[in-house]
Amino acid sequence: MRTIGIVVLLASLSALAFGDEGMYPLSLIDRLDLKGKGIKVSPKNIYNPGAVSLIDAIVQVGGCTGSFVSPEGLIITNHHCAFGAVQSASVNGRDYITEGFTAGSRADEFQAKGYTVRITESYRDVSKEVLSAVSDTMEAGARTKAIDKRMKELIAEAEKAGPGKRVEVSEMFAGKSYVLFVYTFLRDVRVVYVPPRSIGEFGGENDNWVWPRHTGDFSFLRAYSAPDGSPADYSPANVPYKPKKFLKVNPKGVDDGDAVFILGYPGRTFRHRTSHYLAFEQTVRMPYIADLYAWEISVMEALGEHDRAVAIKHDGRIKGLANVMKNYRGKLQGLGRLNLVGSRQREEEDLQKFIDADPRRREMYGTLLADIGSVFTEMQSAAEYELALDNLQSSSILLSAALSVHQASRELAKADLDREAPYMTRNFTRTKDNVRLSLGNYYQPTDSTFLREMLSRCRTFSQFSYDSIAGGGTLEAFIHATLNATRLADSSYLMSCFSKSPEGLDSLKDPMIALAGRLSPYYRNLREIRQRRDGKLSQLYAKLIEVKEQFLKKNFIPDANSTLRLTFGRIQGYSPADALYSSPITTLKGVVEKTTGREPFNSPQKLIELSKAKSYGKFAHKKLKDVPVALLYNLDTTGGNSGSPLLNAAGEVVGVNFDRAYEATINDYAWSQAYSRSIAVDIRYVLWVLQQFAGNSALLTEMGIE
């Protein structure tokens, strides 16, 4: 079925001029001059409809990318991508986060709870089918709902036609083009090897988004299937999955200047948005979130400082919040340094002149930019209230669970296609599983502190009636009574609530569920407001792309949206500031030099001794005469590319992408050859850690490394 390209994206193209910027959909691969960029593997070997190619080895796992590197379903990805699975299996006294994990045999591999593996099988353009559900005269909120329902209908039809497959429809250009993707969806994923945290997260948040980097950010998972090869839930009877394709690992690695490329699932970029969007991000949303997350991190660190069991519950959450916080700080710095809002405004002034110069364009697009601006003016006026309401739900594990239960009781009474996506039959089991997994990290003092803070913020807004929510009295007393009386911290009780009707939930008289019931109208109203805004912006952004293509006389690459993309470039250093130059390869020597003996620079003593003894095996860089640890390159990546294989010119694994330089956090809005650099752990360091440090030669043998 992998036969139909993304037609709408290519319609009317006579020529495309590609720079090094770009996260390219695979439908564009034949139009790229890969050979001219030093890539020796042919486009057909990268992506070949109807035949096996490199993309068959690329998977989406744990919100990241990974790749098959053996015929036995072995997947290499990042340490931070496997972190959630490791955390859920860790308890005080069995701390896989700190100590790492090595499976002595297949039977020792433990379940990565909540993880799935998705492999892209095919895709086709469905823009006409999706947009047939709307008209230009349709009210904005109704438009959003109509598009959403039509996408659900197309998914249901495709999944019925391909039993066992997972189907998603992705918006490529807002309000303009949509693509249906068919995935193999593997549900049994297990942990094979995770280095100790002192290697896999060396440098911690101090080094996060920083170059030079000395982090062994890698882990190995394994996908399993039923004995007949079909996807199956976790079972001891399952067998290692046999992928159509697995990647060759090249232990010789790469050098400065070598051509490289990445296949992966980048998350979201926003390069086609207006100055209004950028200004909202810069002045409102990102500062609010960065400051809130910094406070939440400080609370959790203090609560877990003297109790490792509590700290384990917080580890994954702190890691996720800290990653976003530092990313946003970097973006804010980049937005200011580049004055991206100002430069985008000047571009829009030129675009408006182009529009006004022609009566037909003026009729079609004359108020376009002003109309987009009016939506963001509305958003800005309500932003702090909406952000407080959003984070009231997300900050409290028990309130989030209660709201899910409450919404499920109402959604399940609807026809399947009319439900919100998490409560549709195809998604509901995973929704419940995710709530159950989140409950494993519940710690009452944390929930109490976060609830108090976010309810305090909400009550300052006139839209929020605190007395009707909390029933009067002090906030402290209300939270104390609610958390002490609710039974939602009991996993069995929580899961039983998902099967109850609204009346059944009311009869439980659970105070947290009752609180969710009183808050639900606020969240329903917020969803409706955002559906209306999304409907407006969807139409406006579609027109914006049209007129910008006319103005600039070129077609655009769609923003990243968690669908499979290709990016290419070279191993390359950069100059992050005046009079500074950073070379593109770090070494084991640098790990030892950074080691202080205290977290997060506490390398294992064995690693230090191996380095001092120059026990490099065959993994030393010939010129540097040391084991390479991390690589820097000018590829165009973003979140979701974590775990993507870094491939050499021949399509062999030479590293695992895990981060960007601090200056490149701005990538989501704009890419630059000068500062956009991404970071991978060098495959030679991965293999060295496995063989020399961990003594795990079995995995090297499985990957064909002698």
C-alpha positions in Angstrom: 0.0 0.0 0.0 3.1 2.3 0.3 2.4 3.7 -3.2 0.7 7.1 -3.0 2.8 10.1 -2.2 1.6 13.3 -0.5 0.1 14.7 -3.6 -1.2 17.9 -2.2 2.3 18.8 -1.0 3.7 18.4 -4.5 0.9 19.7 -6.6 1.9 22.4 -9.0 5.6 22.0 -8.2 7.8 22.5 -11.2 11.0 22.8 -9.2 12.1 22.9 -5.7 15.3 24.4 -4.4 16.4 22.7 -1.2 18.9 24.0 1.2 20.3 22.0 4.1 17.4 23.1 6.2 14.5 20.7 6.2 12.8 17.8 7.8 11.6 16.3 4.6 8.6 14.0 4.2 9.7 10.8 2.3 7.4 11.8 -0.6 10.0 14.4 -1.5 13.0 12.1 -1.4 13.4 11.8 -5.2 13.6 15.5 -5.5 16.6 15.8 -3.1 20.2 15.9 -4.3 21.4 13.4 -1.8 24.3 12.3 -3.9 25.5 15.9 -4.2 25.3 16.2 -0.4 27.6 13.2 -0.1 25.0 10.5 0.7 26.0 7.3 -1.1 23.0 5.2 -0.3 20.3 5.7 -3.1 16.9 7.1 -2.4 15.3 3.8 -3.3 17.3 2.1 -0.6 16.1 4.7 1.9 12.5 4.6 0.9 11.1 2.2 -1.7 7.3 1.8 -1.9 6.4 -1.9 -2.1 9.9 -3.1 -1.2 12.1 -3.3 1.9 14.2 -0.2 2.6 15.9 1.6 5.5 12.7 3.1 6.8 11.4 -0.4 7.7 14.1 -0.4 10.4 13.0 3.0 11.9 10.5 2.9 14.8 8.6 5.3 17.0 9.0 4.3 20.7 8.2 6.0 24.0 7.6 9.3 22.3 11.0 9.1 20.6 12.6 7.4 17.7 14.5 4.1 17.7 15.9 1.6 15.1 16.1 -2.1 14.8 19.8 -3.2 14.9 19.4 -7.0 14.8 17.1 -9.6 13.3 15.8 -10.3 16.8 13.8 -7.1 17.3 16.6 -5.3 19.2 16.1 -1.6 19.2 18.6 1.1 20.1 17.3 4.4 21.4 18.2 7.0 24.0 18.6 6.4 27.8 16.2 9.3 28.4 13.7 7.6 26.0 13.8 4.4 28.1 13.8 6.3 31.4 10.0 5.9 32.0 10.2 2.2 31.7 13.2 2.0 34.0 11.6 4.2 36.5 8.4 2.2 36.7 10.4 -1.0 37.3 12.5 0.7 40.0 11.9 0.7 43.8 14.0 1.5 46.8 16.5 -1.4 46.9 16.1 -2.2 43.1 17.2 1.1 41.6 17.7 0.5 37.9 17.8 4.3 37.4 21.0 4.6 39.4 22.6 1.2 38.8 21.5 0.5 35.3 20.2 -2.9 34.0 21.6 -5.7 32.0 19.4 -8.7 31.0 21.5 -11.8 31.4 19.1 -13.7 29.1 15.9 -13.0 27.1 13.9 -14.3 30.1 15.4 -11.5 32.2 14.3 -8.7 29.9 11.5 -6.8 31.8 8.4 -5.2 30.3 8.6 -1.6 29.4 5.2 -0.8 30.7 3.2 1.6 28.6 5.6 1.5 25.7 4.7 0.6 22.1 6.6 0.4 18.9 5.2 1.9 15.7 6.6 1.2 12.2 5.4 3.2 9.2 3.9 0.8 6.6 2.3 3.2 4.2 0.7 6.6 3.7 -1.7 8.3 1.3 -3.0 11.8 0.9 -6.5 12.3 2.2 -6.8 16.1 2.0 -9.9 16.0 -0.3 -11.7 13.5 1.9 -11.0 15.5 5.1 -11.9 18.9 3.7 -15.1 17.6 2.1 -16.5 17.7 5.6 -16.3 21.5 5.8 -17.4 24.6 4.0 -16.2 28.2 4.0 -19.4 29.4 5.7 -19.2 26.9 8.6 -18.8 28.3 12.1 -15.2 27.9 13.3 -15.9 25.5 16.2 -18.1 23.4 14.1 -15.3 23.3 11.4 -12.8 21.9 13.9 -15.3 19.2 15.1 -16.2 18.3 11.5 -12.6 17.8 10.5 -11.9 15.8 13.6 -14.9 13.5 13.0 -14.0 13.0 9.3 -10.4 12.0 10.3 -11.8 9.5 12.8 -14.1 8.1 10.1 -11.1 7.6 7.7 -9.1 6.0 10.5 -11.9 3.6 11.3 -12.3 2.6 7.6 -8.6 2.0 7.2 -8.3 0.0 10.4 -11.3 -2.1 9.3 -9.6 -2.8 6.0 -6.3 -3.6 7.7 -6.9 -5.6 10.9 -4.1 -5.3 13.4 -2.8 -2.1 11.9 -2.8 1.3 13.6 -3.9 4.2 11.5 -3.5 8.0 12.1 -4.4 11.0 10.1 -1.8 13.9 10.4 -2.3 17.5 9.4 0.6 18.5 7.2 -0.4 22.1 6.5 -3.1 23.6 8.8 -6.4 23.6 7.1 -4.9 22.5 3.8 -3.4 19.0 3.6 -3.8 15.8 5.5 -2.1 12.4 5.2 -3.3 9.0 6.5 -0.5 6.8 7.9 -0.7 3.1 8.4 1.5 1.6 11.2 2.4 -1.8 12.5 1.8 -1.3 16.2 3.7 -3.6 18.5 2.5 -3.7 22.1 5.1 -5.9 23.9 8.3 -4.0 24.4 11.0 -5.0 26.9 14.2 -3.5 28.4 17.4 -5.2 27.5 20.2 -2.9 28.6 20.4 0.5 30.3 23.7 2.0 31.4 23.9 3.4 35.0 22.7 6.9 35.3 26.2 8.1 35.9 26.9 7.2 32.2 23.5 7.5 30.6 22.8 10.9 32.1 26.3 12.1 32.8 26.2 15.9 33.3 22.5 15.8 34.1 20.6 19.0 33.7 23.9 21.0 34.0 24.9 19.7 30.5 21.4 19.4 29.1 21.1 21.4 25.8 24.9 22.0 26.0 27.9 21.4 23.8 30.5 19.9 24.5 28.7 16.9 25.7 29.9 13.7 27.3 26.7 11.7 27.9 26.2 8.0 27.1 22.5 8.6 26.3 21.6 5.2 24.9 19.6 2.1 25.9 18.5 -1.1 24.2 14.9 -2.4 24.1 13.4 -5.4 22.3 10.1 -5.7 20.5 8.1 -8.9 20.9 5.2 -10.4 18.9 3.0 -13.4 19.0 4.7 -16.6 17.7 3.0 -16.0 14.3 4.6 -12.6 14.1 1.4 -10.6 14.7 1.3 -7.8 17.3 0.2 -9.0 20.8 -0.1 -7.7 24.3 2.7 -8.7 26.7 3.0 -12.4 27.3 5.7 -14.8 28.3 4.7 -16.8 25.2 5.7 -14.0 22.9 8.8 -14.2 20.8 11.3 -11.5 19.5 9.8 -9.6 16.6 11.4 -10.2 13.2 11.7 -6.9 11.5 11.6 -6.6 7.7 14.9 -4.6 8.0 17.5 -3.9 10.6 20.4 -1.4 10.3 24.0 -2.3 10.2 26.1 -0.9 13.0 29.4 0.5 11.9 32.0 0.4 14.7 34.4 2.6 12.7 32.1 5.6 13.2 32.6 8.9 11.4 35.0 11.9 11.4 34.8 15.7 11.1 33.2 16.7 7.8 31.6 13.3 7.0 28.2 13.3 5.4 25.4 11.9 7.6 21.7 11.7 7.7 18.8 10.9 10.0 15.5 9.1 9.6 13.1 9.8 12.5 9.9 11.1 13.9 10.5 14.8 14.8 7.7 16.2 17.1 6.5 19.7 16.3 8.0 22.8 14.6 6.3 26.1 14.0 8.2 27.7 11.2 5.1 28.7 9.2 3.5 30.7 12.1 3.2 34.5 12.2 4.8 37.1 14.4 1.7 37.0 16.5 2.3 33.4 17.5 6.0 34.1 18.2 5.2 37.1 20.3 2.6 35.1 22.3 5.2 32.3 22.9 7.9 34.8 23.8 6.0 37.1 26.2 3.3 34.8 27.6 3.4 31.0 27.4 7.0 30.0 27.6 8.0 32.4 30.5 4.9 31.2 32.5 5.7 27.5 31.9 9.5 27.8 32.5 8.9 29.6 35.8 6.2 27.2 36.9 8.3 24.1 36.1 11.3 25.5 37.9 9.2 25.9 41.0 7.7 22.4 40.7 11.2 20.9 40.2 12.4 22.6 43.4 9.5 21.3 45.3 10.0 17.7 44.2 13.8 17.8 44.7 13.3 19.0 48.3 10.7 16.4 49.1 12.9 13.6 47.8 16.2 14.9 49.0 16.5 12.5 51.9 14.3 9.6 50.7 15.4 7.7 47.6 11.9 5.9 47.4 10.3 9.4 47.1 13.0 10.6 44.7 12.3 7.6 42.4 8.7 8.6 42.2 9.8 12.1 41.1 12.8 11.3 38.9 10.9 10.9 35.6 8.7 13.9 36.2 11.7 16.1 37.2 13.6 15.0 34.1 10.7 15.8 31.8 10.0 19.2 33.4 13.7 20.2 33.5 14.1 19.3 29.8 11.2 21.6 28.8 12.2 24.4 31.2 15.8 24.6 29.8 14.5 24.2 26.3 12.2 27.2 26.8 14.9 29.2 28.4 17.1 28.6 25.3 14.3 29.5 23.0 13.6 32.7 24.8 17.2 33.6 24.6 17.3 32.8 20.9 14.1 34.7 20.2 15.6 37.7 21.9 19.1 37.4 20.3 17.7 37.0 16.8 14.8 39.4 17.3 12.7 36.8 15.4 9.4 38.6 16.2 10.8 41.8 14.7 12.1 40.1 11.6 8.9 38.1 11.1 6.9 41.4 11.4 9.1 43.0 8.7 8.4 39.9 6.4 4.7 40.3 7.0 4.9 44.0 6.2 6.4 43.0 2.8 3.8 40.3 2.4 1.0 42.8 3.1 2.4 45.2 0.5 2.3 42.3 -2.0 -1.3 41.5 -1.1 -2.4 45.1 -1.4 -0.7 45.6 -4.8 -3.3 43.4 -6.6 -7.1 43.9 -6.3 -7.8 40.1 -6.5 -5.2 39.3 -3.8 -6.5 42.2 -1.7 -10.0 40.8 -1.9 -8.9 37.3 -0.9 -6.1 38.0 1.6 -6.4 41.7 2.5 -7.3 41.2 6.2 -5.6 37.9 6.6 -2.7 38.9 8.9 -5.0 41.2 10.9 -7.5 38.4 11.4 -4.7 36.0 12.7 -3.6 38.8 15.0 -7.1 39.2 16.4 -7.1 35.5 17.5 -3.9 35.9 19.3 -5.1 39.2 21.0 -8.0 37.2 22.4 -5.7 34.4 23.5 -3.3 36.8 25.2 -6.2 38.4 27.2 -7.2 35.0 28.6 -3.8 33.4 28.7 -2.9 33.4 32.4 -6.3 32.1 33.4 -6.1 29.3 30.8 -2.5 28.4 31.7 -3.5 28.2 35.4 -6.5 25.9 34.5 -4.3 23.7 32.3 -1.7 23.3 34.9 -4.2 22.7 37.7 -5.0 19.5 35.9 -1.5 18.4 34.9 0.2 19.3 38.1 -1.9 17.0 40.3 -1.8 13.3 39.6 -5.0 12.5 41.4 -7.0 15.4 40.0 -5.8 14.4 36.5 -7.0 10.8 37.1 -10.3 12.0 38.5 -10.9 14.3 35.5 -10.2 11.3 33.2 -12.6 9.1 35.1 -15.3 11.8 35.0 -14.9 12.5 31.3 -14.9 8.8 30.5 -18.3 8.4 32.2 -19.8 10.9 29.8 -17.8 10.0 26.7 -18.6 6.3 26.8 -22.3 7.1 26.5 -21.7 8.5 23.1 -21.3 6.8 19.7 -17.6 5.8 19.3 -16.8 8.3 16.6 -18.4 11.2 18.6 -16.1 10.6 21.6 -13.0 12.5 22.4 -10.0 10.5 21.0 -8.7 9.1 24.4 -12.1 7.5 25.1 -12.7 5.9 21.7 -12.6 2.1 21.8 -9.3 1.9 19.9 -7.6 4.2 22.5 -9.4 3.6 25.8 -7.3 0.7 27.1 -4.1 2.7 26.6 -5.8 5.8 28.3 -6.5 3.7 31.4 -3.0 2.1 31.3 -1.4 5.6 31.2 -3.5 6.7 34.2 -2.5 3.6 36.1 1.2 4.1 35.3 1.0 7.8 36.4 -0.6 6.7 39.7 2.7 4.8 40.5 4.4 8.2 40.9 1.8 9.6 43.3 3.1 11.1 46.5 0.5 12.9 48.6 2.7 15.8 49.8 3.6 16.7 46.2 0.0 16.6 45.1 -1.1 18.7 48.1 1.6 21.4 47.4 0.8 21.6 43.7 -3.0 21.6 44.2 -2.7 24.4 46.7 -0.5 26.5 44.3 -2.6 26.0 41.2 -6.0 26.5 43.0 -4.6 29.7 44.5 -3.7 30.9 41.0 -7.1 30.0 39.6 -9.1 31.7 42.3 -7.6 35.1 41.4 -9.5 35.1 38.1 -13.1 36.2 37.8 -13.9 33.3 35.5 -13.2 30.9 38.3 -15.7 30.5 41.2 -13.6 29.3 44.0 -16.5 29.0 46.5 -18.5 26.8 44.2 -15.4 24.6 43.6 -14.1 24.3 47.1 -17.3 25.0 49.1 -15.9 27.9 51.1 -13.5 27.5 53.9 -9.8 27.6 53.8 -7.9 26.2 50.8 -5.5 24.3 53.1 -8.4 22.5 54.9 -10.2 21.7 51.6 -7.1 20.1 50.0 -6.3 18.2 53.2 -9.8 16.8 53.5 -10.0 15.9 49.8 -6.7 14.0 49.6 -7.2 12.2 52.9 -10.7 11.0 52.0 -10.3 10.1 48.3 -9.7 6.5 47.4 -8.3 7.2 44.0 -4.7 6.4 45.1 -5.8 2.8 45.1 -5.2 1.5 41.6 -7.9 -1.2 41.7 -10.5 1.4 42.9 -9.4 3.9 40.2 -9.6 1.4 37.4 -13.1 0.3 38.6 -14.3 3.9 38.3 -13.7 3.9 34.5 -16.6 1.5 34.1 -19.1 3.6 36.0 -21.9 5.9 34.7 -22.1 9.5 35.9 -24.7 8.4 38.4 -22.5 5.6 39.5 -19.6 8.0 40.1 -21.9 10.3 42.1 -23.0 7.5 44.3 -19.3 6.9 45.4 -19.2 10.3 47.1 -15.5 10.4 46.5 -14.4 14.0 47.1 -11.7 14.0 44.4 -14.2 12.7 41.8 -16.7 15.3 43.1 -14.1 18.0 42.6 -13.5 16.8 39.1 -17.2 17.0 38.4 -17.3 20.6 39.6 -14.3 21.5 37.5 -15.4 19.7 34.3 -17.6 22.5 33.0 -14.6 24.8 33.1 -12.6 22.3 31.0 -15.5 21.7 28.6 -15.8 25.4 28.0 -12.1 25.8 27.5 -12.1 22.9 24.9 -15.0 24.7 23.0 -13.1 28.0 23.0 -10.0 26.3 21.6 -12.0 24.4 19.0 -13.4 27.7 17.8 -9.9 29.3 17.7 -8.4 26.3 16.0 -11.2 26.4 13.4 -10.4 30.1 12.7 -6.7 29.6 12.6 -7.0 26.5 10.4 -8.7 28.5 7.7 -6.4 31.5 8.1 -3.2 29.5 8.1 -4.2 27.7 4.9 -4.7 31.0 3.2 -1.4 32.2 4.6 0.5 29.4 3.0 -1.2 30.0 -0.3 -0.3 33.7 -0.5 3.2 33.2 0.9 4.0 30.7 -1.8 2.8 33.2 -4.4 4.9 36.0 -2.8 8.1 34.0 -2.4 7.6 31.9 -5.5 8.4 28.6 -3.8 6.7 25.8 -2.0 7.2 25.0 1.6 8.2 21.9 3.6 5.4 21.1 6.1 6.3 21.6 9.7 7.3 18.5 11.7 4.3 16.7 13.2 5.6 13.3 14.6 5.6 11.7 11.1 8.6 10.1 9.5 11.1 12.6 8.1 14.6 12.7 6.6 17.3 15.3 7.3 20.9 15.4 6.1 24.1 17.3 6.6 27.6 16.8 7.9 29.6 16.3 11.1 30.5 19.9 11.8 31.6 22.2 14.7 30.5 25.7 15.1 31.2 29.1 16.7 28.6 29.7 19.5 30.0 33.1 20.4 32.7 35.5 19.3 36.2 34.1 19.3 35.0 30.6 20.3 35.0 27.5 18.2 33.7 24.1 19.3 35.0 21.0 17.5 32.5 18.3 16.7 33.8 15.2 18.6 34.2 14.7 22.4 36.2 11.9 23.9 36.4 9.6 27.0 39.2 11.8 28.2 36.7 14.6 28.5 34.4 12.4 30.6 37.2 11.8 33.1 38.2 15.5 33.1 34.6 16.5 33.9 34.3 13.9 36.7 34.1 15.4 40.2 32.8 12.4 42.1 29.5 14.1 42.8 26.2 14.0 40.9 25.8 14.7 38.0 29.5 14.3 37.2 30.1 11.0 39.1 31.5 8.6 36.6 31.8 5.0 37.7 35.3 4.2 39.1 35.6 1.3 36.6 35.1 3.7 33.7 37.8 6.0 35.0 40.3 3.1 35.5 39.6 1.8 31.9 40.2 5.3 30.5 43.5 5.7 32.4 44.6 2.3 31.3 43.7 3.2 27.7 41.7 0.1 27.5 39.8 1.2 24.4 39.5 -2.2 22.6 39.0 -1.4 18.9 36.8 1.6 19.5 39.4 4.4 19.5 39.3 7.2 17.0 42.5 6.9 14.9 43.3 10.6 15.0 42.2 11.4 18.5 43.6 8.2 19.9 40.7 8.0 22.4 37.1 6.7 22.4 34.8 9.2 20.9 31.8 10.0 23.1 29.6 12.5 21.3 29.2 14.0 17.9 28.0 17.4 16.6 26.4 18.0 13.2 24.3 20.5 11.3 21.2 18.4 10.7 17.7 19.8 11.2 16.2 18.1 14.2 13.7 18.7 17.0 12.0 16.9 19.8 10.9 13.4 18.8 14.2 12.9 16.9 15.6 11.7 20.2 16.8 8.1 19.6 17.0 8.6 15.9 19.9 6.7 14.3 22.6 8.9 13.0 23.6 7.2 9.7 26.7 7.5 7.6 26.8 8.0 3.9 26.2 4.3 3.4 23.2 4.1 5.7 25.0 2.5 8.7 24.5 3.5 12.3 27.3 5.7 13.6 25.5 7.4 16.5 22.2 7.9 18.3 20.7 11.5 18.2 19.8 12.8 21.6 19.9 16.6 21.9 20.7 20.0 20.3 23.1 22.7 21.3 21.6 25.4 23.4 21.6 27.9 20.5 19.7 25.4 18.4 16.7 25.2 20.8 15.3 28.0 18.5 15.2 25.3 15.7 11.5 24.9 16.3 10.9 28.4 14.9 13.9 28.9 12.6 16.9 27.0 11.3 20.4 28.4 10.7 23.6 26.9 9.3 25.4 29.2 11.8 24.0 27.9 15.0 21.7 24.9 14.4 23.6 21.9 15.7 22.4 18.5 16.9 24.1 16.0 19.2 24.5 12.2 19.1 26.2 9.7 21.3 28.9 8.1 19.1 28.4 4.5 18.4 31.9 3.7 19.3 31.2 4.9 22.9 28.0 2.8 22.9 30.0 -0.3 21.9 32.9 0.5 24.2 30.5 0.8 27.2 28.8 -2.5 26.3 32.0 -4.5 25.8 34.7 -2.9 28.1 32.6 -1.4 30.9 29.6 -3.7 31.1 31.2 -6.9 29.7 28.1 -7.4 27.5 29.7 -8.8 24.4 26.5 -10.8 23.6 24.8 -7.6 22.4 27.7 -6.8 20.2 27.6 -10.3 18.7 23.8 -9.9 18.1 24.5 -6.7 16.2 27.2 -8.4 14.1 30.1 -6.7 15.8 33.0 -9.2 16.1 
